[in-house]
Amino acid sequence: QVILVESGVCSVASGGSLRLSCAASGTVFSINDMAWYRQAPEKQRDLVAIISRGGLTNYADSMKGRWAISRDNAKNTVYLQMNSLKPEETAVYYCYARLFYRAAWGDYWGKGTHVTVSS
């Protein structure tokens, strides 16, 4: 069984920084894209940032220059460094991975980490 386990400090004041991490556990043979999404209350889940296995990144416009996604392929782990956080960025943050498991590629999600940015 493959699971994505998210971790990180989840509460910060406006303007502060947080770092989230997400590790894929289980017998994973290969991981392609890894990403972070977020979902605010009563809103849809949106892409925050994505990183390919080779390190190519892409961000939602509002995060460019403030946040950074990175990964450690040896540890099957993806990170999200979030700087200059705003209260409106309070949301549940989900880790995503496209990975090869049991002879098939599939999309896997973490359970989500609730991030609170206080004003």
SULURUR-V899756 format. One record per residue. N is the residue number from 1. PSI is psi in degrees with one decimal (* if undefined). Layout:
N;PSI / N;PSI
This chain:
1;137.2 / 2;131.5 / 3;152.8 / 4;122.8 / 5;117.2 / 6;149.8 / 7;161.0 / 8;155.1 / 9;137.1 / 10;6.6 / 11;134.8 / 12;156.6 / 13;157.8 / 14;134.8 / 15;-8.6 / 16;-174.4 / 17;150.5 / 18;153.4 / 19;122.5 / 20;149.5 / 21;156.9 / 22;123.1 / 23;136.0 / 24;122.8 / 25;154.6 / 26;-178.8 / 27;83.0 / 28;124.8 / 29;-32.9 / 30;143.1 / 31;129.5 / 32;-113.2 / 33;146.1 / 34;149.8 / 35;168.0 / 36;135.9 / 37;164.4 / 38;154.7 / 39;113.3 / 40;161.0 / 41;130.2 / 42;24.6 / 43;165.4 / 44;163.6 / 45;126.0 / 46;149.5 / 47;133.6 / 48;-53.1 / 49;151.8 / 50;146.7 / 51;133.8 / 52;171.5 / 53;-32.8 / 54;-3.2 / 55;4.9 / 56;135.1 / 57;157.4 / 58;143.4 / 59;153.4 / 60;148.2 / 61;-40.0 / 62;-13.7 / 63;-14.4 / 64;129.6 / 65;-17.0 / 66;-36.7 / 67;158.8 / 68;128.7 / 69;141.5 / 70;170.1 / 71;157.1 / 72;102.0 / 73;-31.0 / 74;-26.7 / 75;2.0 / 76;43.7 / 77;141.2 / 78;146.4 / 79;155.0 / 80;112.4 / 81;117.7 / 82;118.7 / 83;160.0 / 84;50.1 / 85;148.2 / 86;150.7 / 87;-34.3 / 88;-4.8 / 89;7.2 / 90;126.3 / 91;173.8 / 92;127.8 / 93;127.3 / 94;137.1 / 95;144.0 / 96;145.1 / 97;138.7 / 98;111.5 / 99;163.3 / 100;116.6 / 101;133.9 / 102;50.0 / 103;23.3 / 104;147.3 / 105;141.4 / 106;165.8 / 107;127.6 / 108;145.8 / 109;146.3 / 110;173.5 / 111;-15.6 / 112;143.8 / 113;126.1 / 114;121.7 / 115;127.0 / 116;126.4 / 117;112.8 / 118;147.3 / 119;*
